[in-house]
Amino acid sequence: MLKRQWMLATAESCTGGMIAAACTDLAGSSQWFERGFVTYSNAAKTELLGVDAALIATHGAVSEEVVRAMAQGALTHSHTQVAVAVTGVAGPSGGSAAKPVGTVWFGWATPGGLVSEVQHFPGDRAAVRSATVQHALHRLLTLLQAANS
């Protein structure tokens, strides 16, 4: 990020700002971390990130379509080149047969494009949220390293 003078924004739902906190725990992160959006409610996703309410109504907040819109919205509503977005069901309630507790959608937006994927994490709420933060940042690092090669 520093080498390319890129800045990062986060758009978080189920983690409630934990990814931004993990980033800003690092000394010097102001050189590459620009802002974080905590968009826990559907209204916040729409108001802060520009996610179309009809998209949420059609696919649900925990979906590939919504996480991709969140990642794009984070770029659009910040001064960054890179964004990571997460939306999921951390539990202990809120899951369904189609989207059980532990289902988390990820979106990473870089100058190279937009990547999304779903993961299913075991454990309680704390374990799901912790695994989400770790996966979001590990995959971001992998994508950024690929962009540098």
Accessible surface in RSA format (square Angstrom, percent):
REM  Atomic radii and reference values for relative SASA: ProtOr
REM  Chains: A
REM  Algorithm: Lee & Richards
REM  Probe-radius: 1.40
REM  Slices: 20
REM RES _ NUM      All-atoms   Total-Side   Main-Chain    Non-polar    All polar
REM                ABS   REL    ABS   REL    ABS   REL    ABS   REL    ABS   REL
RES MET A   1    40.82  21.1  16.72  11.1  24.11  57.4  16.71  14.2  24.12  32.0
RES LEU A   2   101.29  56.4  87.69  62.7  13.60  34.2  88.82  62.4  12.47  33.6
RES LYS A   3   170.74  83.3 134.52  82.5  36.21  86.2 102.69  92.4  68.05  72.5
RES ARG A   4    99.79  41.9  76.89  39.2  22.90  54.5  26.20  35.8  73.59  44.6
RES GLN A   5   154.05  86.1 131.92  96.4  22.13  52.7  41.09  87.5 112.97  85.7
RES TRP A   6    30.71  12.3  30.28  14.7   0.43   1.0  14.54   7.8  16.17  26.2
RES MET A   7    44.12  22.8  44.12  29.2   0.00   0.0  33.85  28.8  10.27  13.6
RES LEU A   8     1.59   0.9   1.59   1.1   0.00   0.0   1.59   1.1   0.00   0.0
RES ALA A   9     0.00   0.0   0.00   0.0   0.00   0.0   0.00   0.0   0.00   0.0
RES THR A  10     0.00   0.0   0.00   0.0   0.00   0.0   0.00   0.0   0.00   0.0
RES ALA A  11     0.00   0.0   0.00   0.0   0.00   0.0   0.00   0.0   0.00   0.0
RES GLU A  12     0.90   0.5   0.90   0.7   0.00   0.0   0.33   0.6   0.56   0.5
RES SER A  13     8.76   7.4   8.76  11.7   0.00   0.0   0.00   0.0   8.76  12.3
RES CYS A  14     4.88   3.7   2.05   2.3   2.83   6.6   4.78  12.1   0.09   0.1
RES THR A  15     0.00   0.0   0.00   0.0   0.00   0.0   0.00   0.0   0.00   0.0
RES GLY A  16    36.25  44.7   0.00   N/A  36.25  44.7   9.34  25.6  26.91  60.3
RES GLY A  17    13.10  16.2   0.00   N/A  13.10  16.2   8.91  24.4   4.19   9.4
RES MET A  18    63.39  32.8  58.63  38.8   4.77  11.3  59.55  50.6   3.84   5.1
RES ILE A  19     0.00   0.0   0.00   0.0   0.00   0.0   0.00   0.0   0.00   0.0
RES ALA A  20    17.11  15.7  16.98  26.2   0.12   0.3  17.11  24.1   0.00   0.0
RES ALA A  21    51.19  47.1  45.55  70.3   5.64  12.8  50.66  71.3   0.53   1.4
RES ALA A  22    32.52  29.9  21.95  33.9  10.57  24.0  25.48  35.9   7.03  18.6
RES CYS A  23     3.68   2.8   2.42   2.7   1.26   3.0   1.26   3.2   2.42   2.6
RES THR A  24    73.31  52.1  51.34  52.1  21.97  52.4  35.43  47.6  37.88  57.3
RES ASP A  25   121.00  84.8  86.94  86.5  34.06  80.5  26.63  62.7  94.38  94.1
RES LEU A  26   105.06  58.5 101.30  72.5   3.76   9.4 103.22  72.5   1.84   5.0
RES ALA A  27   109.44 100.6  69.61 107.4  39.83  90.6  81.23 114.4  28.21  74.7
RES GLY A  28    39.93  49.2   0.00   N/A  39.93  49.2  25.28  69.4  14.65  32.8
RES SER A  29     8.77   7.4   8.05  10.7   0.72   1.7   0.00   0.0   8.77  12.3
RES SER A  30    94.17  79.6  73.76  98.4  20.41  47.0  52.02 110.8  42.15  59.1
RES GLN A  31   113.50  63.5  93.52  68.3  19.98  47.6  34.93  74.3  78.58  59.6
RES TRP A  32    43.14  17.3  43.14  20.9   0.00   0.0  27.38  14.6  15.76  25.6
RES PHE A  33    23.65  11.8  14.96   9.3   8.69  22.6  14.96   9.1   8.69  24.9
RES GLU A  34    51.60  29.6  26.00  19.7  25.60  61.0  14.06  27.2  37.54  30.6
RES ARG A  35    81.66  34.3  76.66  39.1   5.00  11.9  29.65  40.5  52.01  31.5
RES GLY A  36    37.58  46.3   0.00   N/A  37.58  46.3   3.88  10.7  33.70  75.5
RES PHE A  37    23.10  11.6  20.29  12.6   2.81   7.3  22.89  13.9   0.21   0.6
RES VAL A  38    73.96  48.7  55.29  50.1  18.67  45.0  55.29  48.0  18.67  50.6
RES THR A  39     0.00   0.0   0.00   0.0   0.00   0.0   0.00   0.0   0.00   0.0
RES TYR A  40   124.33  58.0 110.05  62.6  14.28  37.2  91.61  68.8  32.72  40.3
RES SER A  41    58.59  49.5  49.79  66.4   8.80  20.3  48.55 103.4  10.04  14.1
RES ASN A  42    73.36  50.6  68.50  66.2   4.86  11.7  20.69  49.8  52.67  50.9
RES ALA A  43    56.61  52.0  46.09  71.1  10.52  23.9  53.61  75.5   2.99   7.9
RES ALA A  44    19.18  17.6  16.43  25.3   2.75   6.3  18.75  26.4   0.43   1.1
RES LYS A  45     1.92   0.9   1.92   1.2   0.00   0.0   0.00   0.0   1.92   2.0
RES THR A  46    47.88  34.1  42.08  42.7   5.79  13.8  39.97  53.7   7.91  12.0
RES GLU A  47   136.44  78.3 103.00  77.9  33.44  79.6  43.12  83.4  93.32  76.2
RES LEU A  48    85.07  47.4  80.17  57.4   4.91  12.3  82.14  57.7   2.94   7.9
RES LEU A  49     2.93   1.6   0.00   0.0   2.93   7.4   0.00   0.0   2.93   7.9
RES GLY A  50    51.29  63.3   0.00   N/A  51.29  63.3  23.08  63.3  28.21  63.2
RES VAL A  51     1.96   1.3   0.00   0.0   1.96   4.7   1.65   1.4   0.31   0.8
RES ASP A  52    86.77  60.8  77.44  77.1   9.33  22.1  29.89  70.4  56.87  56.7
RES ALA A  53    60.24  55.4  54.42  84.0   5.82  13.2  55.21  77.8   5.03  13.3
RES ALA A  54    60.88  56.0  52.89  81.6   7.99  18.2  58.99  83.1   1.89   5.0
RES LEU A  55    51.51  28.7  47.77  34.2   3.74   9.4  50.98  35.8   0.54   1.4
RES ILE A  56    13.57   7.7  11.21   8.4   2.36   5.7  11.21   8.1   2.36   6.4
RES ALA A  57    89.82  82.6  49.58  76.5  40.25  91.6  61.08  86.0  28.74  76.1
RES THR A  58   102.79  73.1  68.17  69.1  34.62  82.5  51.25  68.8  51.54  77.9
RES HIS A  59    67.56  36.9  53.29  37.0  14.27  36.5  33.44  34.5  34.13  39.7
RES GLY A  60    24.94  30.8   0.00   N/A  24.94  30.8  23.42  64.3   1.51   3.4
RES ALA A  61    24.81  22.8  18.57  28.7   6.24  14.2  18.57  26.2   6.24  16.5
RES VAL A  62    18.33  12.1  17.15  15.5   1.18   2.8  17.15  14.9   1.18   3.2
RES SER A  63     7.16   6.1   5.64   7.5   1.52   3.5   7.16  15.3   0.00   0.0
RES GLU A  64    63.89  36.7  62.51  47.3   1.39   3.3   8.13  15.7  55.76  45.5
RES GLU A  65    69.01  39.6  62.29  47.1   6.72  16.0  27.46  53.1  41.55  33.9
RES VAL A  66     0.00   0.0   0.00   0.0   0.00   0.0   0.00   0.0   0.00   0.0
RES VAL A  67     0.00   0.0   0.00   0.0   0.00   0.0   0.00   0.0   0.00   0.0
RES ARG A  68    82.18  34.5  80.87  41.2   1.31   3.1  19.70  26.9  62.48  37.9
RES ALA A  69    26.76  24.6  15.48  23.9  11.28  25.7  23.33  32.9   3.43   9.1
RES MET A  70     0.00   0.0   0.00   0.0   0.00   0.0   0.00   0.0   0.00   0.0
RES ALA A  71     0.00   0.0   0.00   0.0   0.00   0.0   0.00   0.0   0.00   0.0
RES GLN A  72    88.11  49.3  88.11  64.4   0.00   0.0  39.11  83.3  48.99  37.2
RES GLY A  73     4.58   5.6   0.00   N/A   4.58   5.6   4.23  11.6   0.34   0.8
RES ALA A  74     0.00   0.0   0.00   0.0   0.00   0.0   0.00   0.0   0.00   0.0
RES LEU A  75    35.89  20.0  27.89  20.0   8.00  20.1  28.22  19.8   7.67  20.7
RES THR A  76    92.98  66.1  60.91  61.8  32.07  76.4  59.18  79.5  33.80  51.1
RES HIS A  77    78.28  42.8  65.40  45.5  12.88  33.0  50.34  51.9  27.94  32.5
RES SER A  78    14.79  12.5   0.00   0.0  14.79  34.1   1.26   2.7  13.53  18.9
RES HIS A  79   138.45  75.7 123.80  86.0  14.65  37.5  87.29  90.0  51.16  59.5
RES THR A  80    16.17  11.5   0.00   0.0  16.17  38.5   0.00   0.0  16.17  24.4
RES GLN A  81    67.83  37.9  60.26  44.0   7.57  18.0  29.34  62.5  38.49  29.2
RES VAL A  82     0.00   0.0   0.00   0.0   0.00   0.0   0.00   0.0   0.00   0.0
RES ALA A  83     0.00   0.0   0.00   0.0   0.00   0.0   0.00   0.0   0.00   0.0
RES VAL A  84     0.12   0.1   0.00   0.0   0.12   0.3   0.00   0.0   0.12   0.3
RES ALA A  85     0.00   0.0   0.00   0.0   0.00   0.0   0.00   0.0   0.00   0.0
RES VAL A  86     0.00   0.0   0.00   0.0   0.00   0.0   0.00   0.0   0.00   0.0
RES THR A  87     1.57   1.1   1.57   1.6   0.00   0.0   0.00   0.0   1.57   2.4
RES GLY A  88    14.50  17.9   0.00   N/A  14.50  17.9   0.00   0.0  14.50  32.5
RES VAL A  89    15.57  10.2  12.11  11.0   3.45   8.3  15.57  13.5   0.00   0.0
RES ALA A  90     5.93   5.5   1.80   2.8   4.13   9.4   1.80   2.5   4.13  10.9
RES GLY A  91     4.60   5.7   0.00   N/A   4.60   5.7   0.45   1.2   4.15   9.3
RES PRO A  92   123.25  89.8  97.44  88.8  25.81  93.8 102.79  84.9  20.46 127.2
RES SER A  93    90.79  76.7  76.61 102.2  14.18  32.7  48.46 103.2  42.33  59.3
RES GLY A  94    67.51  83.3   0.00   N/A  67.51  83.3  37.84 103.8  29.67  66.5
RES GLY A  95    35.62  43.9   0.00   N/A  35.62  43.9   6.27  17.2  29.34  65.7
RES SER A  96    62.31  52.7  45.72  61.0  16.60  38.2  52.49 111.8   9.83  13.8
RES ALA A  97   113.09 104.0  69.29 106.9  43.80  99.6  82.52 116.2  30.56  81.0
RES ALA A  98    89.28  82.1  55.30  85.3  33.97  77.3  66.38  93.5  22.90  60.7
RES LYS A  99    55.96  27.3  55.87  34.3   0.09   0.2  45.91  41.3  10.05  10.7
RES PRO A 100    60.88  44.4  58.98  53.8   1.90   6.9  60.88  50.3   0.00   0.0
RES VAL A 101    57.04  37.5  36.31  32.9  20.74  50.0  36.31  31.5  20.74  56.2
RES GLY A 102     0.35   0.4   0.00   N/A   0.35   0.4   0.35   1.0   0.00   0.0
RES THR A 103     3.82   2.7   3.71   3.8   0.11   0.3   3.71   5.0   0.11   0.2
RES VAL A 104     0.01   0.0   0.01   0.0   0.00   0.0   0.01   0.0   0.00   0.0
RES TRP A 105    44.85  18.0  44.85  21.7   0.00   0.0  36.43  19.4   8.42  13.7
RES PHE A 106     0.00   0.0   0.00   0.0   0.00   0.0   0.00   0.0   0.00   0.0
RES GLY A 107     0.00   0.0   0.00   N/A   0.00   0.0   0.00   0.0   0.00   0.0
RES TRP A 108     0.27   0.1   0.00   0.0   0.27   0.6   0.00   0.0   0.27   0.4
RES ALA A 109     1.76   1.6   1.76   2.7   0.00   0.0   1.76   2.5   0.00   0.0
RES THR A 110    22.50  16.0  14.11  14.3   8.38  20.0   2.53   3.4  19.96  30.2
RES PRO A 111    82.90  60.4  38.63  35.2  44.28 160.9  51.61  42.6  31.29 194.5
RES GLY A 112    79.00  97.4   0.00   N/A  79.00  97.4  39.55 108.5  39.45  88.4
RES GLY A 113    35.94  44.3   0.00   N/A  35.94  44.3  34.83  95.6   1.10   2.5
RES LEU A 114    49.73  27.7  27.05  19.4  22.68  57.0  27.05  19.0  22.68  61.0
RES VAL A 115    49.35  32.5  46.20  41.8   3.15   7.6  49.35  42.9   0.00   0.0
RES SER A 116    22.34  18.9   1.14   1.5  21.19  48.8   0.00   0.0  22.34  31.3
RES GLU A 117    39.18  22.5  34.06  25.8   5.11  12.2  22.09  42.7  17.08  13.9
RES VAL A 118    50.61  33.3  37.89  34.3  12.73  30.7  37.89  32.9  12.73  34.5
RES GLN A 119    57.55  32.2  55.15  40.3   2.40   5.7   2.56   5.4  54.99  41.7
RES HIS A 120   115.01  62.9  89.51  62.2  25.50  65.2  71.05  73.2  43.96  51.2
RES PHE A 121    30.65  15.3  24.17  15.0   6.48  16.9  25.44  15.4   5.21  14.9
RES PRO A 122   115.26  84.0  99.33  90.6  15.93  57.9 110.43  91.2   4.83  30.0
RES GLY A 123    54.11  66.7   0.00   N/A  54.11  66.7  31.22  85.7  22.89  51.3
RES ASP A 124    98.97  69.3  84.36  84.0  14.62  34.6  47.27 111.2  51.71  51.6
RES ARG A 125    87.51  36.7  85.69  43.7   1.81   4.3  38.81  53.0  48.70  29.5
RES ALA A 126    69.37  63.8  59.70  92.1   9.67  22.0  65.72  92.5   3.65   9.7
RES ALA A 127    42.64  39.2  31.38  48.4  11.26  25.6  39.58  55.7   3.06   8.1
RES VAL A 128     0.17   0.1   0.17   0.2   0.00   0.0   0.17   0.1   0.00   0.0
RES ARG A 129    52.11  21.9  52.05  26.5   0.06   0.1   2.00   2.7  50.11  30.4
RES SER A 130    46.29  39.1  44.15  58.9   2.14   4.9  24.49  52.1  21.80  30.5
RES ALA A 131    27.05  24.9  22.18  34.2   4.87  11.1  25.32  35.7   1.73   4.6
RES THR A 132     0.00   0.0   0.00   0.0   0.00   0.0   0.00   0.0   0.00   0.0
RES VAL A 133    15.98  10.5  15.98  14.5   0.00   0.0  15.98  13.9   0.00   0.0
RES GLN A 134   120.55  67.4 112.79  82.4   7.76  18.5  43.47  92.5  77.08  58.5
RES HIS A 135    41.12  22.5  36.59  25.4   4.53  11.6  25.23  26.0  15.89  18.5
RES ALA A 136     0.00   0.0   0.00   0.0   0.00   0.0   0.00   0.0   0.00   0.0
RES LEU A 137    48.41  27.0  43.83  31.4   4.58  11.5  44.16  31.0   4.25  11.4
RES HIS A 138   125.17  68.4 119.28  82.9   5.89  15.1  83.43  86.0  41.74  48.6
RES ARG A 139    62.47  26.2  62.47  31.8   0.00   0.0  16.05  21.9  46.42  28.1
RES LEU A 140    10.14   5.6  10.14   7.3   0.00   0.0  10.14   7.1   0.00   0.0
RES LEU A 141    96.58  53.8  95.22  68.1   1.36   3.4  96.38  67.7   0.20   0.5
RES THR A 142    58.28  41.5  57.06  57.8   1.22   2.9  47.66  64.0  10.63  16.1
RES LEU A 143    31.64  17.6  26.76  19.1   4.89  12.3  26.90  18.9   4.74  12.8
RES LEU A 144    14.45   8.0  14.14  10.1   0.31   0.8  14.16   9.9   0.29   0.8
RES GLN A 145   105.71  59.1  98.57  72.0   7.13  17.0  37.38  79.6  68.33  51.8
RES ALA A 146    66.00  60.7  46.56  71.9  19.44  44.2  52.82  74.4  13.18  34.9
RES ALA A 147    40.51  37.2  17.75  27.4  22.76  51.8  30.30  42.7  10.21  27.0
RES ASN A 148    63.61  43.9  39.23  37.9  24.38  58.7  14.37  34.6  49.24  47.6
RES SER A 149   128.31 108.4  59.84  79.9  68.47 157.7  78.86 167.9  49.45  69.3
END  Absolute sums over single chains surface
CHAIN  1 A     7027.9       5288.0       1739.9       4235.1       2792.8
END  Absolute sums over all chains
TOTAL          7027.9       5288.0       1739.9       4235.1       2792.8
